[in-house]
Amino acid sequence: MKISEREEYITEHSALTLETSPKDPAQLFQQWYCQAQSVNKKEANILSLATCSAAGRPSSRAVLLREYHRNHFIFHSNYQSRKAKEIEQNPFVALNFTWYFLHQQIRIEGHIQKLDAHASDEYFSSRPLESQVTAILSKQSHVLSHTADFQKQSQQYLNKYAAAPEKILRPHYWGGFLVTAFYYEFWQGRKSRRHERLSYTWQEASMARHADWKRAMLYP
Ligand SMILES: Cc1cc2nc3c(=O)[nH]c(=O)nc-3n(C[C@H](O)[C@H](O)[C@H](O)COP(=O)(O)O)c2cc1C
């Protein structure tokens, strides 16, 4: 099937330039995130997470951003899932926020590690009981042979904990991941495909005089 739709990206956003962009990409991320959230609250925190196995085989999937601060991004998942296994083999990941409704994309590359247990516990305890039960019972990414058994067990757990939800604890195989960014690219769609791309690359102190972000505009 051929897909022939073509759309001009006409936007009222001010131009992305080296002169007007902040020195720290975290500041620009925050500005863009707040705008995306104000336009489309339900979809702003959906991102695509790409991982790569030790054999160099990439895979990607959607996850939900649950927190960000400075150049750190947090999401939660199962520590025995495919993504977690790939992260164990190769702790470099790429994130992609595609905000089509603003004709914007933010690409982030960084290093990933498990969030500390206390922060994961705190987030787990804030989740609805149904989500907690699913996190406990799901062997995420493994073959599910008996869907009905999984449903039945979920209902049993729900019944058991409904009376004493404070007793439910985060399982050791579920928790947060923290990504520390070392590369960003902000993309703003523009007319005639003359899109704007602004990159930020973290320069270690050995490369620059002080550790700093190096900014550059890229061809579309
Ligand atoms: C909109 C959306 C949000 C999602 N959020 C999460 C999430 O925050 N954490 C998670 O583990 N899976 C999330 N998923 C499911 C993942 O995309 C994926 O199916 C799952 O994590 C297993 O991936 P893996 O086999 O590569 O480990 C989400 C899926 C969608 C479509």
The ligand as an SDF file (V2000), in Angstrom:
LIG
                    3D

 31 33  0  0  0  0  0  0  0  0999 V2000
    0.9260    4.1850   25.5250 C   0  0  0  0  0  0  0  0  0  0  0  0
    1.6870    3.0280   26.1330 C   0  0  0  0  0  0  0  0  0  0  0  0
    2.3000    3.1950   27.3580 C   0  0  0  0  0  0  0  0  0  0  0  0
    3.0170    2.1600   27.9440 C   0  0  0  0  0  0  0  0  0  0  0  0
    3.6650    2.3650   29.1230 N   0  0  0  0  0  0  0  0  0  0  0  0
    4.4260    1.3870   29.6480 C   0  0  0  0  0  0  0  0  0  0  0  0
    5.2180    1.6250   30.8200 C   0  0  0  0  0  0  0  0  0  0  0  0
    5.2620    2.7410   31.3870 O   0  0  0  0  0  0  0  0  0  0  0  0
    5.9590    0.5890   31.3000 N   0  0  0  0  0  0  0  0  0  0  0  0
    5.9830   -0.6320   30.7010 C   0  0  0  0  0  0  0  0  0  0  0  0
    6.6600   -1.5380   31.1880 O   0  0  0  0  0  0  0  0  0  0  0  0
    5.2720   -0.8810   29.5800 N   0  0  0  0  0  0  0  0  0  0  0  0
    4.5090    0.0970   29.0440 C   0  0  0  0  0  0  0  0  0  0  0  0
    3.8010   -0.1370   27.8860 N   0  0  0  0  0  0  0  0  0  0  0  0
    3.8900   -1.4720   27.2500 C   0  0  0  0  0  0  0  0  0  0  0  0
    5.2090   -1.5340   26.4330 C   0  0  0  0  0  0  0  0  0  0  0  0
    5.0790   -0.8250   25.2230 O   0  0  0  0  0  0  0  0  0  0  0  0
    5.6530   -2.9780   26.1550 C   0  0  0  0  0  0  0  0  0  0  0  0
    4.6090   -3.7220   25.5640 O   0  0  0  0  0  0  0  0  0  0  0  0
    6.0860   -3.7080   27.4350 C   0  0  0  0  0  0  0  0  0  0  0  0
    6.8070   -2.8600   28.3010 O   0  0  0  0  0  0  0  0  0  0  0  0
    6.9510   -4.9050   27.1000 C   0  0  0  0  0  0  0  0  0  0  0  0
    8.0940   -4.4820   26.3750 O   0  0  0  0  0  0  0  0  0  0  0  0
    9.4070   -5.3960   26.2160 P   0  0  0  0  0  0  0  0  0  0  0  0
    8.9350   -6.7790   25.8740 O   0  0  0  0  0  0  0  0  0  0  0  0
   10.1850   -4.7740   25.1120 O   0  0  0  0  0  0  0  0  0  0  0  0
   10.1360   -5.3560   27.5340 O   0  0  0  0  0  0  0  0  0  0  0  0
    3.0900    0.8980   27.2820 C   0  0  0  0  0  0  0  0  0  0  0  0
    2.4580    0.7330   26.0460 C   0  0  0  0  0  0  0  0  0  0  0  0
    1.7730    1.7880   25.4810 C   0  0  0  0  0  0  0  0  0  0  0  0
    1.1380    1.5970   24.1300 C   0  0  0  0  0  0  0  0  0  0  0  0
  1  2  1  0
  2  3  1  0
  2 30  2  0
  3  4  2  0
  4  5  1  0
  4 28  1  0
  5  6  2  0
  6  7  1  0
  6 13  1  0
  7  8  2  0
  7  9  1  0
  9 10  1  0
 10 11  2  0
 10 12  1  0
 12 13  2  0
 13 14  1  0
 14 15  1  0
 14 28  1  0
 15 16  1  0
 16 17  1  0
 16 18  1  0
 18 19  1  0
 18 20  1  0
 20 21  1  0
 20 22  1  0
 22 23  1  0
 23 24  1  0
 24 25  2  0
 24 26  1  0
 24 27  1  0
 28 29  2  0
 29 30  1  0
 30 31  1  0
M  END
$$$$
